[in-house]
Amino acid sequence: MLHPHAASDHRKRYNAVAGRSIERLAALSDGVFAVAMTLLLLDLHAPAKELVESEADLWHALVALAPRLLVYVMSFMTLGIFWVGQQTQHNHMARSDRNLTWLHLAFLFSVTLMPFSTILMAEFIRFRLAVVVYWLNIVLLGGLLWISWRYARHAQLVSGEADTEIACNIERRIIIAQSLYAFGALLCVFDTYVSLGFIALVQLNYVIAPRIGLLSRI
């Protein structure tokens, strides 16, 4: 039986060397994002053949599919934005540690929830609660990404190439994006489509990154 002090020293030594590879963490993240993005597509189904007997029937069926397609595109953009955000952080980290690894694993857990919140939103697109659940998934993604970066800076895991301006810009980008998402979610009080439309515009801004006035600053 190990002496308590020996067990404590063993635990400390293990925690000091566990989860230090940022490359392995990035590889795992790529795999989780790829699976989550693929699962999004599984909820999209072609119109039932027995219900389509003419061009008009097919057109109406495709129009009826539009809300699901909208939510799918939004979720794909969401995951793409957060994948880029996480990779940006990884690019500025010299190494990882056990705590940072678990923070990023929690972030990846929120990534795996996106297919569920997407299906919920697609099924109940007229319900405010569905929008709130979808938004909370985005909050979880952004919050954990922000906490991870703050911890990495505090634990001095960030490489010397990332100066204070870069570090602050990464944090500011997350905070601004989450504020815009929160405003978009609040719009569901008036109409869920207005809410989703605003969130989609926010996502397009981060995907396209237009260099136009105020848009270039967020």
C-alpha positions as CSV (number, residue, x, y, z in Angstrom):
1,M,0.0,0.0,0.0
2,L,1.4,3.4,-1.0
3,H,2.1,5.9,1.7
4,P,-0.2,8.9,1.5
5,H,2.7,11.3,0.8
6,A,4.0,8.9,-1.9
7,A,0.6,8.7,-3.5
8,S,0.3,12.5,-3.5
9,D,3.8,12.8,-5.1
10,H,2.8,10.2,-7.7
11,R,-0.4,12.1,-8.5
12,K,1.5,15.4,-8.8
13,R,4.0,13.9,-11.1
14,Y,1.3,12.4,-13.3
15,N,-0.7,15.6,-13.5
16,A,2.5,17.5,-14.4
17,V,3.1,15.4,-17.6
18,A,-0.5,14.5,-18.5
19,G,-2.2,16.1,-21.6
20,R,0.8,18.2,-22.6
21,S,0.6,17.6,-26.4
22,I,-1.2,20.4,-28.2
23,E,-0.9,18.4,-31.4
24,R,-2.8,15.4,-30.1
25,L,-5.5,17.7,-28.8
26,A,-5.8,19.4,-32.2
27,A,-6.0,16.0,-33.9
28,L,-8.8,14.9,-31.6
29,S,-10.6,18.2,-32.2
30,D,-10.5,17.8,-35.9
31,G,-12.0,14.3,-35.6
32,V,-14.8,15.4,-33.3
33,F,-15.7,18.4,-35.5
34,A,-15.7,16.2,-38.6
35,V,-18.1,13.7,-37.1
36,A,-20.4,16.5,-35.7
37,M,-20.5,18.2,-39.1
38,T,-21.4,14.9,-40.8
39,L,-24.1,14.1,-38.3
40,L,-25.8,17.4,-39.1
41,L,-26.6,16.1,-42.5
42,L,-28.4,13.0,-41.3
43,D,-31.5,15.0,-40.5
44,L,-31.9,16.1,-44.1
45,H,-34.0,13.7,-46.1
46,A,-35.1,13.9,-49.7
47,P,-38.9,14.3,-50.2
48,A,-40.7,11.0,-50.1
49,K,-41.1,9.7,-53.6
50,E,-44.7,8.5,-53.1
51,L,-45.7,12.1,-52.3
52,V,-44.2,13.6,-55.4
53,E,-46.0,13.1,-58.7
54,S,-45.2,16.4,-60.5
55,E,-42.7,19.2,-60.7
56,A,-45.0,21.3,-58.6
57,D,-45.2,18.6,-55.9
58,L,-41.4,18.5,-55.8
59,W,-41.1,22.2,-55.7
60,H,-43.5,22.4,-52.7
61,A,-41.6,19.6,-51.0
62,L,-38.3,21.4,-51.4
63,V,-39.9,24.7,-50.1
64,A,-41.1,22.8,-47.1
65,L,-37.6,21.5,-46.5
66,A,-36.2,25.0,-46.5
67,P,-36.4,25.6,-42.7
68,R,-34.4,22.4,-42.0
69,L,-31.9,23.4,-44.7
70,L,-31.5,26.9,-43.1
71,V,-30.8,25.4,-39.7
72,Y,-28.4,22.9,-41.2
73,V,-26.4,25.6,-42.9
74,M,-26.4,27.7,-39.7
75,S,-25.1,24.9,-37.6
76,F,-22.4,24.0,-40.2
77,M,-21.3,27.6,-40.1
78,T,-21.4,27.6,-36.3
79,L,-19.1,24.6,-36.1
80,G,-16.9,26.0,-38.8
81,I,-16.5,29.3,-37.0
82,F,-15.7,27.6,-33.7
83,W,-13.3,25.1,-35.4
84,V,-11.4,28.1,-36.8
85,G,-11.5,29.8,-33.4
86,Q,-10.1,26.8,-31.6
87,Q,-7.4,26.2,-34.2
88,T,-6.4,29.9,-33.9
89,Q,-5.8,29.3,-30.2
90,H,-3.9,26.1,-30.8
91,N,-1.6,27.9,-33.2
92,H,-0.7,30.4,-30.5
93,M,-0.1,27.8,-27.8
94,A,3.4,26.4,-27.1
95,R,2.1,23.4,-25.1
96,S,-0.9,22.1,-23.2
97,D,-1.4,20.8,-19.7
98,R,-3.9,18.5,-18.0
99,N,-6.3,21.3,-17.1
100,L,-6.3,22.9,-20.5
101,T,-6.8,19.5,-22.1
102,W,-9.9,18.9,-20.0
103,L,-11.2,22.4,-20.8
104,H,-10.9,21.6,-24.5
105,L,-12.5,18.2,-24.0
106,A,-15.5,20.0,-22.4
107,F,-15.5,22.3,-25.4
108,L,-15.6,19.3,-27.7
109,F,-18.5,17.9,-25.6
110,S,-20.5,21.1,-26.5
111,V,-19.5,20.4,-30.2
112,T,-21.1,17.0,-30.0
113,L,-24.4,18.6,-28.7
114,M,-24.8,20.7,-31.9
115,P,-26.5,17.9,-33.9
116,F,-29.1,17.5,-31.2
117,S,-29.8,21.2,-30.8
118,T,-29.9,21.5,-34.6
119,I,-32.5,18.7,-34.9
120,L,-34.5,20.3,-32.1
121,M,-34.5,23.6,-33.8
122,A,-35.4,22.1,-37.2
123,E,-38.4,20.2,-35.7
124,F,-39.7,23.1,-33.5
125,I,-38.6,26.1,-35.5
126,R,-41.6,28.1,-34.4
127,F,-41.0,27.5,-30.7
128,R,-39.0,30.0,-28.7
129,L,-37.6,27.4,-26.3
130,A,-36.0,25.6,-29.3
131,V,-34.2,28.8,-30.2
132,V,-33.1,29.3,-26.6
133,V,-31.7,25.7,-26.4
134,Y,-29.9,26.3,-29.8
135,W,-28.5,29.6,-28.4
136,L,-27.4,28.0,-25.2
137,N,-25.4,25.5,-27.2
138,I,-23.6,28.4,-28.8
139,V,-23.1,30.0,-25.4
140,L,-21.5,26.8,-24.1
141,L,-19.2,26.7,-27.2
142,G,-18.1,30.3,-26.8
143,G,-17.9,30.3,-23.0
144,L,-15.6,27.3,-22.9
145,L,-13.4,28.6,-25.7
146,W,-13.0,31.9,-23.8
147,I,-12.2,30.1,-20.5
148,S,-9.7,27.9,-22.3
149,W,-7.9,30.9,-23.7
150,R,-7.9,32.7,-20.4
151,Y,-6.5,29.7,-18.6
152,A,-3.8,29.2,-21.2
153,R,-2.7,32.8,-20.8
154,H,-2.8,32.5,-17.0
155,A,-0.8,29.2,-17.0
156,Q,1.7,30.7,-19.5
157,L,1.0,28.1,-22.1
158,V,0.8,30.6,-24.9
159,S,3.8,31.0,-27.1
160,G,5.9,34.1,-27.0
161,E,4.8,35.0,-30.6
162,A,1.3,35.9,-29.3
163,D,1.7,39.4,-28.0
164,T,-0.8,41.2,-25.7
165,E,-2.7,42.7,-28.7
166,I,-3.3,39.3,-30.3
167,A,-4.3,37.7,-27.0
168,C,-6.8,40.5,-26.3
169,N,-8.2,40.4,-29.9
170,I,-9.0,36.7,-29.5
171,E,-10.9,37.4,-26.2
172,R,-12.6,40.4,-27.7
173,R,-13.8,38.5,-30.7
174,I,-15.4,35.8,-28.6
175,I,-17.1,38.4,-26.3
176,I,-18.5,40.5,-29.2
177,A,-19.7,37.4,-31.0
178,Q,-21.5,36.0,-27.9
179,S,-23.1,39.4,-27.3
180,L,-24.5,39.4,-30.9
181,Y,-25.7,35.9,-30.6
182,A,-27.5,36.8,-27.3
183,F,-29.2,39.7,-29.0
184,G,-30.2,37.5,-31.8
185,A,-31.7,34.9,-29.4
186,L,-33.6,37.7,-27.7
187,L,-35.3,38.6,-30.9
188,C,-37.2,35.3,-30.7
189,V,-39.6,37.2,-28.4
190,F,-40.9,38.8,-31.6
191,D,-40.4,36.0,-34.1
192,T,-38.2,32.9,-34.2
193,Y,-37.4,33.4,-37.9
194,V,-36.3,37.0,-37.2
195,S,-34.1,35.6,-34.4
196,L,-32.5,32.9,-36.6
197,G,-32.1,35.3,-39.5
198,F,-30.1,37.7,-37.3
199,I,-27.9,34.9,-36.0
200,A,-27.3,33.7,-39.5
201,L,-26.2,37.2,-40.5
202,V,-23.8,37.3,-37.6
203,Q,-22.4,33.9,-38.7
204,L,-22.0,35.1,-42.3
205,N,-20.1,38.1,-41.1
206,Y,-17.6,35.9,-39.3
207,V,-17.4,33.5,-42.3
208,I,-16.9,36.2,-45.0
209,A,-15.1,38.7,-42.7
210,P,-15.9,41.7,-44.9
211,R,-13.6,44.7,-44.5
212,I,-16.5,47.2,-44.4
213,G,-16.6,49.8,-41.7
214,L,-17.9,48.5,-38.4
215,L,-18.2,45.0,-39.7
216,S,-14.4,44.7,-40.0
217,R,-14.1,45.4,-36.3
218,I,-16.2,42.5,-35.1
